[in-house]
Amino acid sequence: MRRIGLAVALALGLLAAPISAEAQQKGARIGYLAADLRANAAWPEAFRQGLRELGYIEGQNILIEYRPADGELDRLPALAAELVRLKVHVLVSEGTPPSVAAKGATKTIPIVFAASAMR
C-alpha cells in the first residue's frame, strides 16, 4: 500500500501547478472509490499510513472523500461521477470494478488503481 501512497503523492505533485489557490490552502482532495470498505477494512488505513509517511496528513493538508458501494457494484458509476463532480485532484480505486467505474467517469482526473485486473 506504500506504493499506492507514493503514486498518489506523485500524481498530486504533478497536479500542484494547476490546482487553484483556494484548493492549495485547503489541501489536495483525493477521491477513494471502493466496492466495499468492510471487506478490505485494512486498506484505507494502510493508504492513510502510506500518505502520512510522505507528509500528507488527512484533515491537515489533504482531504479524502470516501465513496464505498457497500457491495452494491451497480452503484459504482454514480459514486465515481459524484467524486468527479466534487473535483477531486486524483481518484484512488480499490479493485477492478471501482477502477472500471473511475475510468468511465473521467478522462482528465488521474486514477491510481490500488488493485486491479483490468483488461
Sequence and secondary structure as in RCSB ss.txt:
>XXXX:A:sequence
MRRIGLAVALALGLLAAPISAEAQQKGARIGYLAADLRANAAWPEAFRQGLRELGYIEGQNILIEYRPADGELDR
LPALAAELVRLKVHVLVSEGTPPSVAAKGATKTIPIVFAASAMR
>XXXX:A:secstr
 HHHHHHHHHHHHHHTTTS HHHHHH EEEEEEES TTTTTHHHHHHHHHHHHTT  BTTTEEEEEEE TT GGG
HHHHHHHHHHTT SEEEEESHHHHHHHHHH SSS EEEEE    
